[in-house]
Amino acid sequence: MSQTYHEEVSPVVYRTQAGLQVFINLNVLRLVKDSASVNWNTKPGQIPPNQHLEEVSFEVDIDERKGD
């Protein structure tokens, strides 16, 4: 890609880290070492008690599927 676009492209590891860091800074992603340490609901459609989200005007799929 660097030759095609005549610019230096960061390796995928750095691009991935930068992207994940954006979500962490937005407080929508938290990385944990052990899934047993997760003490919040990770099922679809669940809103944490300290978040107050506005109702959306479009249809939202919150059905739980096998593997969720």
PyMOL Python script that loads the backbone (N, CA, C, O; Angstrom):
from pymol import cmd

cmd.read_pdbstr("""\
ATOM      1  N   MET A   1       0.817  -1.188   0.000  1.00  0.00           N
ATOM      2  CA  MET A   1       0.000   0.000   0.000  1.00  0.00           C
ATOM      3  C   MET A   1       0.860   1.252   0.000  1.00  0.00           C
ATOM      4  O   MET A   1       0.502   2.263  -0.602  1.00  0.00           O
ATOM      5  N   SER A   2       1.982   1.178   0.670  1.00  0.00           N
ATOM      6  CA  SER A   2       2.843   2.361   0.735  1.00  0.00           C
ATOM      7  C   SER A   2       3.258   2.813  -0.656  1.00  0.00           C
ATOM      8  O   SER A   2       3.276   4.010  -0.944  1.00  0.00           O
ATOM      9  N   GLN A   3       3.595   1.849  -1.530  1.00  0.00           N
ATOM     10  CA  GLN A   3       4.018   2.198  -2.888  1.00  0.00           C
ATOM     11  C   GLN A   3       2.837   2.660  -3.730  1.00  0.00           C
ATOM     12  O   GLN A   3       2.964   3.587  -4.531  1.00  0.00           O
ATOM     13  N   THR A   4       1.691   2.016  -3.550  1.00  0.00           N
ATOM     14  CA  THR A   4       0.513   2.376  -4.342  1.00  0.00           C
ATOM     15  C   THR A   4       0.071   3.807  -4.061  1.00  0.00           C
ATOM     16  O   THR A   4      -0.217   4.560  -4.991  1.00  0.00           O
ATOM     17  N   TYR A   5       0.014   4.183  -2.796  1.00  0.00           N
ATOM     18  CA  TYR A   5      -0.498   5.494  -2.423  1.00  0.00           C
ATOM     19  C   TYR A   5       0.607   6.511  -2.145  1.00  0.00           C
ATOM     20  O   TYR A   5       0.326   7.653  -1.782  1.00  0.00           O
ATOM     21  N   HIS A   6       1.843   6.102  -2.314  1.00  0.00           N
ATOM     22  CA  HIS A   6       2.989   7.001  -2.127  1.00  0.00           C
ATOM     23  C   HIS A   6       2.984   7.661  -0.750  1.00  0.00           C
ATOM     24  O   HIS A   6       3.306   8.839  -0.602  1.00  0.00           O
ATOM     25  N   GLU A   7       2.613   6.877   0.238  1.00  0.00           N
ATOM     26  CA  GLU A   7       2.671   7.345   1.615  1.00  0.00           C
ATOM     27  C   GLU A   7       2.963   6.149   2.507  1.00  0.00           C
ATOM     28  O   GLU A   7       2.704   5.006   2.130  1.00  0.00           O
ATOM     29  N   GLU A   8       3.489   6.409   3.658  1.00  0.00           N
ATOM     30  CA  GLU A   8       3.822   5.327   4.573  1.00  0.00           C
ATOM     31  C   GLU A   8       2.573   4.924   5.355  1.00  0.00           C
ATOM     32  O   GLU A   8       1.890   5.768   5.935  1.00  0.00           O
ATOM     33  N   VAL A   9       2.288   3.633   5.360  1.00  0.00           N
ATOM     34  CA  VAL A   9       1.129   3.110   6.066  1.00  0.00           C
ATOM     35  C   VAL A   9       1.623   2.369   7.305  1.00  0.00           C
ATOM     36  O   VAL A   9       2.514   1.523   7.218  1.00  0.00           O
ATOM     37  N   SER A  10       1.045   2.691   8.443  1.00  0.00           N
ATOM     38  CA  SER A  10       1.443   2.028   9.689  1.00  0.00           C
ATOM     39  C   SER A  10       1.089   0.549   9.632  1.00  0.00           C
ATOM     40  O   SER A  10       0.095   0.175   9.011  1.00  0.00           O
ATOM     41  N   PRO A  11       1.888  -0.291  10.272  1.00  0.00           N
ATOM     42  CA  PRO A  11       1.569  -1.720  10.329  1.00  0.00           C
ATOM     43  C   PRO A  11       0.208  -1.960  10.987  1.00  0.00           C
ATOM     44  O   PRO A  11      -0.250  -1.161  11.805  1.00  0.00           O
ATOM     45  N   VAL A  12      -0.420  -3.061  10.620  1.00  0.00           N
ATOM     46  CA  VAL A  12      -1.777  -3.356  11.083  1.00  0.00           C
ATOM     47  C   VAL A  12      -1.872  -3.392  12.605  1.00  0.00           C
ATOM     48  O   VAL A  12      -2.904  -3.016  13.162  1.00  0.00           O
ATOM     49  N   VAL A  13      -0.836  -3.828  13.276  1.00  0.00           N
ATOM     50  CA  VAL A  13      -0.874  -3.884  14.745  1.00  0.00           C
ATOM     51  C   VAL A  13      -1.073  -2.487  15.323  1.00  0.00           C
ATOM     52  O   VAL A  13      -1.853  -2.310  16.259  1.00  0.00           O
ATOM     53  N   TYR A  14      -0.383  -1.505  14.781  1.00  0.00           N
ATOM     54  CA  TYR A  14      -0.508  -0.137  15.287  1.00  0.00           C
ATOM     55  C   TYR A  14      -1.856   0.478  14.914  1.00  0.00           C
ATOM     56  O   TYR A  14      -2.442   1.218  15.705  1.00  0.00           O
ATOM     57  N   ARG A  15      -2.347   0.177  13.717  1.00  0.00           N
ATOM     58  CA  ARG A  15      -3.661   0.700  13.311  1.00  0.00           C
ATOM     59  C   ARG A  15      -4.756   0.099  14.181  1.00  0.00           C
ATOM     60  O   ARG A  15      -5.685   0.798  14.586  1.00  0.00           O
ATOM     61  N   THR A  16      -4.649  -1.193  14.470  1.00  0.00           N
ATOM     62  CA  THR A  16      -5.640  -1.858  15.316  1.00  0.00           C
ATOM     63  C   THR A  16      -5.614  -1.275  16.721  1.00  0.00           C
ATOM     64  O   THR A  16      -6.663  -0.985  17.297  1.00  0.00           O
ATOM     65  N   GLN A  17      -4.421  -1.104  17.271  1.00  0.00           N
ATOM     66  CA  GLN A  17      -4.294  -0.535  18.612  1.00  0.00           C
ATOM     67  C   GLN A  17      -4.898   0.869  18.660  1.00  0.00           C
ATOM     68  O   GLN A  17      -5.597   1.214  19.613  1.00  0.00           O
ATOM     69  N   ALA A  18      -4.636   1.660  17.654  1.00  0.00           N
ATOM     70  CA  ALA A  18      -5.165   3.028  17.621  1.00  0.00           C
ATOM     71  C   ALA A  18      -6.689   3.014  17.557  1.00  0.00           C
ATOM     72  O   ALA A  18      -7.345   3.806  18.233  1.00  0.00           O
ATOM     73  N   GLY A  19      -7.255   2.120  16.747  1.00  0.00           N
ATOM     74  CA  GLY A  19      -8.707   2.023  16.639  1.00  0.00           C
ATOM     75  C   GLY A  19      -9.352   1.592  17.944  1.00  0.00           C
ATOM     76  O   GLY A  19     -10.365   2.156  18.358  1.00  0.00           O
ATOM     77  N   LEU A  20      -8.767   0.591  18.592  1.00  0.00           N
ATOM     78  CA  LEU A  20      -9.299   0.135  19.878  1.00  0.00           C
ATOM     79  C   LEU A  20      -9.181   1.225  20.939  1.00  0.00           C
ATOM     80  O   LEU A  20     -10.074   1.382  21.772  1.00  0.00           O
ATOM     81  N   GLN A  21      -8.097   1.966  20.912  1.00  0.00           N
ATOM     82  CA  GLN A  21      -7.902   3.031  21.893  1.00  0.00           C
ATOM     83  C   GLN A  21      -8.971   4.111  21.758  1.00  0.00           C
ATOM     84  O   GLN A  21      -9.389   4.697  22.757  1.00  0.00           O
ATOM     85  N   VAL A  22      -9.415   4.378  20.539  1.00  0.00           N
ATOM     86  CA  VAL A  22     -10.495   5.351  20.331  1.00  0.00           C
ATOM     87  C   VAL A  22     -11.749   4.887  21.056  1.00  0.00           C
ATOM     88  O   VAL A  22     -12.391   5.679  21.747  1.00  0.00           O
ATOM     89  N   PHE A  23     -12.112   3.598  20.907  1.00  0.00           N
ATOM     90  CA  PHE A  23     -13.312   3.075  21.566  1.00  0.00           C
ATOM     91  C   PHE A  23     -13.155   3.062  23.085  1.00  0.00           C
ATOM     92  O   PHE A  23     -14.118   3.319  23.807  1.00  0.00           O
ATOM     93  N   ILE A  24     -11.959   2.767  23.573  1.00  0.00           N
ATOM     94  CA  ILE A  24     -11.712   2.804  25.018  1.00  0.00           C
ATOM     95  C   ILE A  24     -11.891   4.230  25.530  1.00  0.00           C
ATOM     96  O   ILE A  24     -12.509   4.438  26.574  1.00  0.00           O
ATOM     97  N   ASN A  25     -11.362   5.203  24.812  1.00  0.00           N
ATOM     98  CA  ASN A  25     -11.486   6.607  25.220  1.00  0.00           C
ATOM     99  C   ASN A  25     -12.928   7.092  25.182  1.00  0.00           C
ATOM    100  O   ASN A  25     -13.303   7.977  25.952  1.00  0.00           O
ATOM    101  N   LEU A  26     -13.744   6.521  24.295  1.00  0.00           N
ATOM    102  CA  LEU A  26     -15.163   6.867  24.225  1.00  0.00           C
ATOM    103  C   LEU A  26     -15.978   6.140  25.293  1.00  0.00           C
ATOM    104  O   LEU A  26     -17.182   6.364  25.424  1.00  0.00           O
ATOM    105  N   ASN A  27     -15.323   5.279  26.048  1.00  0.00           N
ATOM    106  CA  ASN A  27     -15.950   4.499  27.113  1.00  0.00           C
ATOM    107  C   ASN A  27     -16.999   3.523  26.579  1.00  0.00           C
ATOM    108  O   ASN A  27     -17.997   3.250  27.248  1.00  0.00           O
ATOM    109  N   VAL A  28     -16.770   3.000  25.373  1.00  0.00           N
ATOM    110  CA  VAL A  28     -17.657   1.977  24.816  1.00  0.00           C
ATOM    111  C   VAL A  28     -16.954   0.631  24.705  1.00  0.00           C
ATOM    112  O   VAL A  28     -17.545  -0.336  24.225  1.00  0.00           O
ATOM    113  N   LEU A  29     -15.707   0.557  25.141  1.00  0.00           N
ATOM    114  CA  LEU A  29     -14.944  -0.687  25.085  1.00  0.00           C
ATOM    115  C   LEU A  29     -14.062  -0.771  26.315  1.00  0.00           C
ATOM    116  O   LEU A  29     -13.417   0.199  26.712  1.00  0.00           O
ATOM    117  N   ARG A  30     -14.049  -1.944  26.903  1.00  0.00           N
ATOM    118  CA  ARG A  30     -13.135  -2.215  28.015  1.00  0.00           C
ATOM    119  C   ARG A  30     -12.513  -3.578  27.767  1.00  0.00           C
ATOM    120  O   ARG A  30     -13.224  -4.548  27.503  1.00  0.00           O
ATOM    121  N   LEU A  31     -11.202  -3.657  27.848  1.00  0.00           N
ATOM    122  CA  LEU A  31     -10.498  -4.919  27.667  1.00  0.00           C
ATOM    123  C   LEU A  31     -10.251  -5.538  29.035  1.00  0.00           C
ATOM    124  O   LEU A  31      -9.786  -4.867  29.956  1.00  0.00           O
ATOM    125  N   VAL A  32     -10.568  -6.831  29.159  1.00  0.00           N
ATOM    126  CA  VAL A  32     -10.356  -7.546  30.418  1.00  0.00           C
ATOM    127  C   VAL A  32      -9.477  -8.756  30.157  1.00  0.00           C
ATOM    128  O   VAL A  32      -9.513  -9.337  29.073  1.00  0.00           O
ATOM    129  N   LYS A  33      -8.686  -9.132  31.155  1.00  0.00           N
ATOM    130  CA  LYS A  33      -7.801 -10.286  31.006  1.00  0.00           C
ATOM    131  C   LYS A  33      -8.552 -11.600  31.157  1.00  0.00           C
ATOM    132  O   LYS A  33      -8.179 -12.604  30.550  1.00  0.00           O
ATOM    133  N   ASP A  34      -9.614 -11.598  31.967  1.00  0.00           N
ATOM    134  CA  ASP A  34     -10.346 -12.827  32.258  1.00  0.00           C
ATOM    135  C   ASP A  34     -11.843 -12.544  32.148  1.00  0.00           C
ATOM    136  O   ASP A  34     -12.352 -11.639  32.809  1.00  0.00           O
ATOM    137  N   SER A  35     -12.547 -13.307  31.321  1.00  0.00           N
ATOM    138  CA  SER A  35     -13.978 -13.059  31.131  1.00  0.00           C
ATOM    139  C   SER A  35     -14.770 -13.277  32.416  1.00  0.00           C
ATOM    140  O   SER A  35     -15.878 -12.755  32.544  1.00  0.00           O
ATOM    141  N   ALA A  36     -14.232 -14.032  33.367  1.00  0.00           N
ATOM    142  CA  ALA A  36     -14.914 -14.235  34.645  1.00  0.00           C
ATOM    143  C   ALA A  36     -14.962 -12.939  35.458  1.00  0.00           C
ATOM    144  O   ALA A  36     -15.784 -12.812  36.365  1.00  0.00           O
ATOM    145  N   SER A  37     -14.099 -11.989  35.146  1.00  0.00           N
ATOM    146  CA  SER A  37     -14.082 -10.725  35.881  1.00  0.00           C
ATOM    147  C   SER A  37     -15.143  -9.742  35.375  1.00  0.00           C
ATOM    148  O   SER A  37     -15.299  -8.661  35.943  1.00  0.00           O
ATOM    149  N   VAL A  38     -15.866 -10.102  34.323  1.00  0.00           N
ATOM    150  CA  VAL A  38     -16.912  -9.233  33.779  1.00  0.00           C
ATOM    151  C   VAL A  38     -18.126  -9.318  34.699  1.00  0.00           C
ATOM    152  O   VAL A  38     -18.738 -10.379  34.827  1.00  0.00           O
ATOM    153  N   ASN A  39     -18.468  -8.217  35.329  1.00  0.00           N
ATOM    154  CA  ASN A  39     -19.587  -8.216  36.271  1.00  0.00           C
ATOM    155  C   ASN A  39     -20.752  -7.360  35.776  1.00  0.00           C
ATOM    156  O   ASN A  39     -21.538  -6.851  36.575  1.00  0.00           O
ATOM    157  N   TRP A  40     -20.856  -7.205  34.466  1.00  0.00           N
ATOM    158  CA  TRP A  40     -21.965  -6.459  33.898  1.00  0.00           C
ATOM    159  C   TRP A  40     -22.637  -7.318  32.832  1.00  0.00           C
ATOM    160  O   TRP A  40     -22.037  -8.258  32.311  1.00  0.00           O
ATOM    161  N   ASN A  41     -23.871  -6.991  32.517  1.00  0.00           N
ATOM    162  CA  ASN A  41     -24.655  -7.757  31.557  1.00  0.00           C
ATOM    163  C   ASN A  41     -24.155  -7.477  30.144  1.00  0.00           C
ATOM    164  O   ASN A  41     -24.053  -6.320  29.738  1.00  0.00           O
ATOM    165  N   THR A  42     -23.845  -8.522  29.403  1.00  0.00           N
ATOM    166  CA  THR A  42     -23.367  -8.365  28.029  1.00  0.00           C
ATOM    167  C   THR A  42     -24.392  -8.841  27.011  1.00  0.00           C
ATOM    168  O   THR A  42     -24.066  -9.004  25.835  1.00  0.00           O
ATOM    169  N   LYS A  43     -25.624  -9.064  27.448  1.00  0.00           N
ATOM    170  CA  LYS A  43     -26.683  -9.512  26.540  1.00  0.00           C
ATOM    171  C   LYS A  43     -27.164  -8.335  25.691  1.00  0.00           C
ATOM    172  O   LYS A  43     -27.055  -7.181  26.106  1.00  0.00           O
ATOM    173  N   PRO A  44     -27.701  -8.632  24.488  1.00  0.00           N
ATOM    174  CA  PRO A  44     -28.188  -7.551  23.623  1.00  0.00           C
ATOM    175  C   PRO A  44     -29.353  -6.790  24.257  1.00  0.00           C
ATOM    176  O   PRO A  44     -30.185  -7.373  24.953  1.00  0.00           O
ATOM    177  N   GLY A  45     -29.398  -5.506  24.010  1.00  0.00           N
ATOM    178  CA  GLY A  45     -30.521  -4.690  24.447  1.00  0.00           C
ATOM    179  C   GLY A  45     -30.471  -4.251  25.894  1.00  0.00           C
ATOM    180  O   GLY A  45     -31.406  -3.602  26.363  1.00  0.00           O
ATOM    181  N   GLN A  46     -29.420  -4.578  26.615  1.00  0.00           N
ATOM    182  CA  GLN A  46     -29.306  -4.193  28.024  1.00  0.00           C
ATOM    183  C   GLN A  46     -28.556  -2.869  28.136  1.00  0.00           C
ATOM    184  O   GLN A  46     -27.480  -2.704  27.561  1.00  0.00           O
ATOM    185  N   ILE A  47     -29.119  -1.955  28.860  1.00  0.00           N
ATOM    186  CA  ILE A  47     -28.498  -0.648  29.049  1.00  0.00           C
ATOM    187  C   ILE A  47     -27.982  -0.574  30.483  1.00  0.00           C
ATOM    188  O   ILE A  47     -28.740  -0.821  31.421  1.00  0.00           O
ATOM    189  N   PRO A  48     -26.723  -0.242  30.666  1.00  0.00           N
ATOM    190  CA  PRO A  48     -26.190  -0.116  32.025  1.00  0.00           C
ATOM    191  C   PRO A  48     -26.993   0.910  32.824  1.00  0.00           C
ATOM    192  O   PRO A  48     -27.461   1.904  32.268  1.00  0.00           O
ATOM    193  N   PRO A  49     -27.153   0.669  34.134  1.00  0.00           N
ATOM    194  CA  PRO A  49     -27.989   1.557  34.952  1.00  0.00           C
ATOM    195  C   PRO A  49     -27.509   3.007  34.993  1.00  0.00           C
ATOM    196  O   PRO A  49     -28.314   3.906  35.236  1.00  0.00           O
ATOM    197  N   ASN A  50     -26.232   3.253  34.763  1.00  0.00           N
ATOM    198  CA  ASN A  50     -25.732   4.631  34.822  1.00  0.00           C
ATOM    199  C   ASN A  50     -25.777   5.334  33.468  1.00  0.00           C
ATOM    200  O   ASN A  50     -25.333   6.477  33.354  1.00  0.00           O
ATOM    201  N   GLN A  51     -26.309   4.665  32.438  1.00  0.00           N
ATOM    202  CA  GLN A  51     -26.434   5.297  31.121  1.00  0.00           C
ATOM    203  C   GLN A  51     -27.900   5.602  30.842  1.00  0.00           C
ATOM    204  O   GLN A  51     -28.777   4.788  31.128  1.00  0.00           O
ATOM    205  N   HIS A  52     -28.154   6.757  30.292  1.00  0.00           N
ATOM    206  CA  HIS A  52     -29.515   7.163  29.946  1.00  0.00           C
ATOM    207  C   HIS A  52     -29.536   7.475  28.453  1.00  0.00           C
ATOM    208  O   HIS A  52     -29.132   8.555  28.022  1.00  0.00           O
ATOM    209  N   LEU A  53     -30.011   6.514  27.680  1.00  0.00           N
ATOM    210  CA  LEU A  53     -30.014   6.655  26.230  1.00  0.00           C
ATOM    211  C   LEU A  53     -31.381   7.106  25.744  1.00  0.00           C
ATOM    212  O   LEU A  53     -32.410   6.742  26.313  1.00  0.00           O
ATOM    213  N   GLU A  54     -31.376   7.895  24.696  1.00  0.00           N
ATOM    214  CA  GLU A  54     -32.630   8.342  24.099  1.00  0.00           C
ATOM    215  C   GLU A  54     -33.241   7.211  23.289  1.00  0.00           C
ATOM    216  O   GLU A  54     -32.526   6.351  22.775  1.00  0.00           O
ATOM    217  N   GLU A  55     -34.557   7.213  23.179  1.00  0.00           N
ATOM    218  CA  GLU A  55     -35.243   6.236  22.340  1.00  0.00           C
ATOM    219  C   GLU A  55     -34.851   6.481  20.886  1.00  0.00           C
ATOM    220  O   GLU A  55     -34.718   7.627  20.457  1.00  0.00           O
ATOM    221  N   VAL A  56     -34.665   5.399  20.129  1.00  0.00           N
ATOM    222  CA  VAL A  56     -34.330   5.539  18.714  1.00  0.00           C
ATOM    223  C   VAL A  56     -35.597   5.449  17.882  1.00  0.00           C
ATOM    224  O   VAL A  56     -36.565   4.801  18.282  1.00  0.00           O
ATOM    225  N   SER A  57     -35.590   6.095  16.733  1.00  0.00           N
ATOM    226  CA  SER A  57     -36.782   6.152  15.893  1.00  0.00           C
ATOM    227  C   SER A  57     -36.812   5.049  14.841  1.00  0.00           C
ATOM    228  O   SER A  57     -37.680   5.052  13.968  1.00  0.00           O
ATOM    229  N   PHE A  58     -35.867   4.099  14.914  1.00  0.00           N
ATOM    230  CA  PHE A  58     -35.825   3.018  13.939  1.00  0.00           C
ATOM    231  C   PHE A  58     -35.895   1.684  14.674  1.00  0.00           C
ATOM    232  O   PHE A  58     -35.672   1.614  15.882  1.00  0.00           O
ATOM    233  N   GLU A  59     -36.206   0.632  13.928  1.00  0.00           N
ATOM    234  CA  GLU A  59     -36.348  -0.691  14.530  1.00  0.00           C
ATOM    235  C   GLU A  59     -34.984  -1.219  14.968  1.00  0.00           C
ATOM    236  O   GLU A  59     -34.009  -1.148  14.219  1.00  0.00           O
ATOM    237  N   VAL A  60     -34.930  -1.744  16.178  1.00  0.00           N
ATOM    238  CA  VAL A  60     -33.684  -2.250  16.742  1.00  0.00           C
ATOM    239  C   VAL A  60     -33.852  -3.735  17.042  1.00  0.00           C
ATOM    240  O   VAL A  60     -34.836  -4.145  17.658  1.00  0.00           O
ATOM    241  N   ASP A  61     -32.891  -4.532  16.605  1.00  0.00           N
ATOM    242  CA  ASP A  61     -32.925  -5.975  16.841  1.00  0.00           C
ATOM    243  C   ASP A  61     -32.220  -6.274  18.156  1.00  0.00           C
ATOM    244  O   ASP A  61     -31.000  -6.140  18.256  1.00  0.00           O
ATOM    245  N   ILE A  62     -32.994  -6.681  19.170  1.00  0.00           N
ATOM    246  CA  ILE A  62     -32.387  -7.004  20.463  1.00  0.00           C
ATOM    247  C   ILE A  62     -32.648  -8.458  20.851  1.00  0.00           C
ATOM    248  O   ILE A  62     -32.486  -8.834  22.012  1.00  0.00           O
ATOM    249  N   ASP A  63     -33.053  -9.274  19.876  1.00  0.00           N
ATOM    250  CA  ASP A  63     -33.292 -10.685  20.168  1.00  0.00           C
ATOM    251  C   ASP A  63     -31.984 -11.388  20.495  1.00  0.00           C
ATOM    252  O   ASP A  63     -30.969 -11.192  19.827  1.00  0.00           O
ATOM    253  N   GLU A  64     -32.031 -12.214  21.537  1.00  0.00           N
ATOM    254  CA  GLU A  64     -30.846 -12.974  21.931  1.00  0.00           C
ATOM    255  C   GLU A  64     -30.734 -14.214  21.055  1.00  0.00           C
ATOM    256  O   GLU A  64     -31.717 -14.924  20.843  1.00  0.00           O
ATOM    257  N   ARG A  65     -29.535 -14.469  20.550  1.00  0.00           N
ATOM    258  CA  ARG A  65     -29.287 -15.625  19.698  1.00  0.00           C
ATOM    259  C   ARG A  65     -28.302 -16.555  20.382  1.00  0.00           C
ATOM    260  O   ARG A  65     -27.559 -16.147  21.275  1.00  0.00           O
ATOM    261  N   LYS A  66     -28.304 -17.792  19.959  1.00  0.00           N
ATOM    262  CA  LYS A  66     -27.352 -18.753  20.500  1.00  0.00           C
ATOM    263  C   LYS A  66     -25.943 -18.216  20.253  1.00  0.00           C
ATOM    264  O   LYS A  66     -25.607 -17.840  19.130  1.00  0.00           O
ATOM    265  N   GLY A  67     -25.136 -18.182  21.283  1.00  0.00           N
ATOM    266  CA  GLY A  67     -23.780 -17.673  21.164  1.00  0.00           C
ATOM    267  C   GLY A  67     -23.630 -16.246  21.642  1.00  0.00           C
ATOM    268  O   GLY A  67     -22.508 -15.785  21.854  1.00  0.00           O
ATOM    269  N   ASP A  68     -24.741 -15.527  21.818  1.00  0.00           N
ATOM    270  CA  ASP A  68     -24.658 -14.145  22.321  1.00  0.00           C
ATOM    271  C   ASP A  68     -24.295 -14.155  23.784  1.00  0.00           C
ATOM    272  O   ASP A  68     -24.174 -13.095  24.397  1.00  0.00           O
TER     273      ASP A  68
END
""", "prot")
cmd.dss("prot")
cmd.show_as("cartoon", "prot")
cmd.util.cbc("prot")
cmd.orient("prot")
